[in-house]
């Protein structure tokens, strides 16, 4: 953290840079000229662009154009110039274009007194254009330090709500000298309560499609331990009618190849993020059953910006219990010595509910063979990641993503009470219990599970 004895114009400039501003266009007018001068010096240092326009109206139009080109933008003026923004301001509102506008107020009317501060333009800034049917956001700082904070906040609100946001300062604040603290890294920004919103770009066509395609989130499917992406065979065709579906074979399973090194569940988060990066997907709904759900929860905590929703099936937010660590350790020793087939009966009881084992023996038999086909080394390394997992129950309380928790009422591996714990910890979650389903509910009751997933996804878009 650095401290300066500087003006509000300095604080606004630094706040804009911290928020990611890369373009400024303006026209000289007292008392906002010093801000334009500061931006002309600072923006080139961070790879940005400064332009002096022929008048205030042109400056606002230049900012709109730069914003549509992908830049975070800002302009600044005083009352006589702000009134000229009426046409481009309305255009930015109608086209949902983010622009930050600084009005350094002075006494009016008309040109007024250039050397006297004024605060008489609040209503003008709230309703700066013709026609009505709109509201704008106006922030009013009362100190140079607050000028910086509200400039950062203005960029956040402008980007989040895709609209112009105005900061109403006055000459006393912008030109006066005060003690100002400037953060030097993201941690210090967070300590000061600064928040930013990244510029979001549609990677699709250069025009808006005639459908709601842009508003429909992709879905990432994560399967259970000992399974593969084939576990979602019943869900994928239905979800794909409306969503882009990324059906992943997790490390050590399916087509992902065998393992040789230990890993953590957080490494599996990185795996999914790498796939999303490769596909050009910024965020998605993360759906996961058992270990897939554990990965999704950790993603929501560590890469929240990549998670637009959570679908958590038959999973657990806590650490493994000492009893199960001992039990699975004994089973792992046995598998290492004599192979997995002698343990398939016990594994089937953990994976399938009693109803499925009685009524759908073909399904159980088919997946028993698939369990047995998993590479033993990969199986044991995956089991090691499961038993070493940390508890994320407390961390879930800060997850903002909308969530649906699904569990089979016959899940012997991770009983429904554990899913209730997850739903209770997440601030924005609901719970669905699937009757006569065990741990692999997506396989045992595919229609019921798919219906619950589709309903949740529809509510998001």
N, C-alpha and C positions, 0 to 999 in steps of 0.2 A: 504494500500500500504506500503510495506517495502522497505527500501533502504539498499544497501550493497556496500561495497568497495570490489569487487570481480573480478574474471577473466571471460573471454569469455566462457571458458569451464563450469564454474558455471552457466552462463546465458543460455547456450545451454541446460544444464541438467534441469534447472527449466522450460525452455520453453517446453521441451519434456514432462515433468510431467504435465504441464498445458494443453497440447494438448491431454493427455490421454495415453501416451506411457506406456506400461506395460511389454515390453520385449526388452532387449539389448543383442546383442552378438558381441564380438569384439576380436581383437588380439592386444597386446601391440605394439605400434609404436609411436615414438616421432614425432610430439608434440600432438598426440591424446590420449596418455595413461592417462593423467589426467582426460579426459572426461570419459573414461571407469571406472576409479577409482571412480569418482563422481557418476556415474550411479550405480555402485555396492553398494554404500551406500544408495542412495535415493530410488531406485526401491523397495527394500524389505519394505521400510516404507509405500509404497502405494499399497502393494499387488502385486508388479511386480516381474519379474525374470531377473537376470543377469547371463550370461554364458560367460566364456572365451573359445574361440574356439582354435583349433590347428593351424589355419592359417586364413588369411583374406577371402579366398574363402569359407571355411567352415562356417565362421561367417555369410556371406551373405546368404548362403543356409539355415542356421538355422533361420535367420530372415524371409526368405520367408516361411518356414514351419510354424513358429509361426503366421505369418500374415494370412496364409490360415486356421489356427486354430482359428482365430477370434481376435487376439491381434493386437494392434498398436505397430509397431516395429521400431527399429533404430539400426544402426551400425555406427562406426566411424573409420577413418584411416587417413593415409597421402598418398602422391603420390605413393610410391612404393607398398603400399597395395591396393590402388584404382585400379591400372592397373590389379590386379588379380581378380577384380570383373567382368571382361568382360563377362564370361560365365553365372554366376548367374544373372547378371544385365539383360542380354538379355532374360533369362528365365522369370524373373519377368515382363519384358515388354510384352512378348508374352502371358503370363498367366494373365495379368492385376492384378498384385499383388502389393498392396501399401506397400512401404518400404521407410524410410527416411535414407539418407546416408550423413554423415558429413565428408568432406575432409578438414583436417587442413593442408594447403599447406606448403611445404618447398622447398628450392632450389634443383634443379636437375642438370643434369640427373642422372638416376639410383638412388642410395642411396643419392647422393647429399651431402648437408651439413645439419645435423640434427638440428643445432642450428640457422639456418637462414630462415626467412620467405620467401615464394614465392607465386606468383599468376599466374604461367605459365600453369595451367592445365584446363583452361576454355574449350577449344575445346575438350579435352579428356573427360570432364564431360558432354558436350553436346551430344557427340557421343561415348559413352563408350563401345559399343559392335559391333559385326561383322554384316555384311549383309545389312546395310542401311535400308531404308524404315521405319524410326522411328525418332522421336524427343523426347528429354527428357527436363524436367524442371530443371533449375539450378538457385539457388538464391545465391547472393554474398553480405553478410553484410559488413559494413564498421566500425562497432563499436561493443563493447560487448553488449550494449543494443539492437542493431539491430540483433545481433546473436539470442537473445531470441525471438524477434518478427518474424524473418524469420524461426526459427525452428518451432514455432507454425504454421506459414503460410505453411511451407513445409508439415506438417502433414495434414493440411486442403486440400492442393492441391493433395497430394498423395491419400487421401481417396476419394476425389471428383472425380478425374480422374482415379483412380485405376491403379497407376503406380509408379515406384520408382522416388523419387525426391531427388536431391542432393543439399547440402548447401556447397558452396565453401568459406571457411574462410581461414585464414593463421595463422601462429604461432604468429605473432604480436598481433592479435586480441584474439586468444584463450588463450594465456598465459598472456597477459597484464591485469593489474588491472584498473578498471574504476568504476565510480559511476553507480550502476544498481538499477532500480526500479522493484520490483516484485509484481504483483497484487495478492491479497489474496482472491478475490471472482469474480463471473461472471460479476458483474457490473463494477468492475475495469478493468477486461479484455476487456469489450466492450469499456470503455473509452479509452483504449490504442489501440483500433482498432484490437484486436486479434479476430480471428474467428476460430471456430472448426467445424468439420464435423463428425457426429457420425458414428461408424462402422455399416454398414447395412448388415443384414444377411437374406438370403433367407430362409423362413420357410417351403419351399416346399420339393421336393424330394432331395436326396443326389446327383443327377446328373442333368445336364441341359436337360430339355425336348427338343424334336425335334421340338417344336413349339415356337412361340413368347410369350408364356404364362407369362413368368416372366416380360415382358415389358408392359403388359396390366394392367392398374390400376383398382382396385375395384371401385364400384360406390355406394355411400350412397344416398338414396332417402329420402327427407324430404317433407312432405305434407303440405297443407294449414291448417289454423285454421278451426275448425269444420269438418275436413275431417279425413282420416286415410290412411294407406298404400294402401288401395284399390284404391286410386286415381291414382296410378301408374299401374293399371292393364293392360293398353295398352302398356306401355313402358317396363315393367319388362321382358316379354318373349323375346322381341327383343334384349334388352341390354344383357340378360343372355346368348345369343348365343355366346358372345365374352367376357363378363365381369362377374366377381363375383358381384352380386347385393345384397346389404343390404337394405331391404325395412323396414323402422322403423315406428312403431306407436308412435308418439310423446306423451309426458306425458299428461295425461288427455284425450287421444283420443284412439279409437280402443281398442286393447287388452292391453294397458298399464295401465289400471285401473284409478279409479277416484282420484281427488286431494282434499286435505284438507288445504294446506298451500300455501301462495303466493310464486312466484318464478320470476326469471329474465331470459331473453333470454340466458344469459351466462350459466345459469344452464342447459339449453337444450344442449349447446355445450358440457358440461361435460357428459351429458347423452350419446351422440353419441360417444364420446371418450371412455367411459366405454364399449360400445358395441364393438368398434374396438379392444380395449385391450383384451376383452374376446375372440374375434375371431382370435387374433394374427395378426392383420392387422396394419402395421406401418402407411400407408397413403392411402388416397383414393380421388377420385373426389367427392366432396360434391355437390349434386344436390338438390335444394330446391325451392319450390313454395311458395310465400307469406311469412308466418312466417318461413317456412323451409329455404327459401333463406336468411332471416335475420339471422338465426342461422349459416348458411354456411359462410356468410360474417364475422361474429364475430369469427368463427373458424379460418378463414384465417388470422385474425389479432392476435389472442391470442395463437393458437397452429399451427402456419404456417407449421411446419414440418409434421403435420398430413394431410395436404391438398395439393394434387398434381394437383388439378384443381377445377374450380368453374363452375357450371351450375346454373344460377340464373333466375328463372322464375317469372314474375309478382310480383316483390318485391320492397322494398323501403329501402334506406340506411339512410334516415333522421329520425328525431324524429317525433312523432305524432303531428299534428297541433292542436292548441287550439280548433278550430271549431270541429274537429273530436273527440277530447277528450270529449267535451261537448255532442256531438251527441251520442257517444257510451255510455257515462255515463247515459244519459236519457234512452237509450235502455236497459242498464243493470238493471236499477231500475225497468223498466217495466217487464223484464224477471223474476226478483226476485219476483215480486208481482203476475204476472198472467201467467208466463210460457213463453216459446219461440214461440209457434205456432202462436200467433197473429203477430209476427214480421217476419215470414218466407217469406212473400212477399218482404219486404224491403231487407232481407238478400239475397234472390235470385237475386235481381237487382244488388247487390254488387258483387255477385259471378259469375254470368253468363252475357255474352254479349247480346245485344238486338237481334242479329241474332239467337243465340242459344235459347233464350226464345221464339222466334217465330217459329222456324223450328224444334226444338228438345225438345218438351214439355215432352216427356217421361224421358229423361235424367234429366231435371230440377226437375220433380216430384220425381224421385227416390232419388235424392240427397237432396231434401227438407226434405224427411222423415229421411234421415241420419243426417241432421243437427239437427232435432228435437230430435233424440235419444241420443245426447250428454248430459251427466250429467250436470245439471244446474250449480252446484258449480264449477265443472271443467271448464265449459265454461266461467264463470265469472272470475275465476282466470287466465285463459289463456288470456282473454281480458285485464285484468289488466297488464299482462306482456307486451302485445302489446302496450298499451297506455303509459306505463312508459319507453319505450325503449329510448336509447340514440342515437344520430346521429353518424354514422361511416363514413360519407362521406370523411372527411379528412384522416382518418385511411386507407381507401382503396387505397390511393395514394402510399402507401408503400407495397402493396400486390403484390408479384411477380408471383403468380400462374396464368397460362393461364386461361382465363375466357370467357364464352359465356353468354350473357344476352338475354333472350327471353321474349317477352311481347305480349299480345293480343291487337290489335288496338282498341278494344271496352272495355278495362278494365276500368270500372268506379270506382272501389275501389282504385286501384293504377295505374293511367293513364301512358301511354307510356313515357311522359316526365320524370317521375321518373326513369324509366329504362335507359333512355338516360343519365341521371345524373350519374347513376352507371357506365355505360360503359365509360363515359368520365373521371371518377375518377380513374378507374382501369387502370394501365399502359399497360396491355396486354389483352385487351378485345375487343370483337366484339358484334354487336347487331343484333338480328333477330326479326322482327315484324311479328306476325301471323295475317293475315287478318281474319275478322269476328269471332274473339275470344275475350272473356271477361277475367275475373280474373282467372278462372280455365281453362286456355288454354290447359293444358294437357288432360283434359276431353273433352273439346269442339272441339278441333282440334288435336286428338291424333296422326294421321299420320304425319302431318306437324311438330308437336313438336318432335316426336320421330326421324324423319329424321334429324332435326337440332341437336338433342343430339347425335345421332350416328355419324354424320359427325364431330362434335367437338371431340368426344372421339377417333375417328379413327386418327385424327390429332395428338393426344397426344402420341399414341403408334406406 
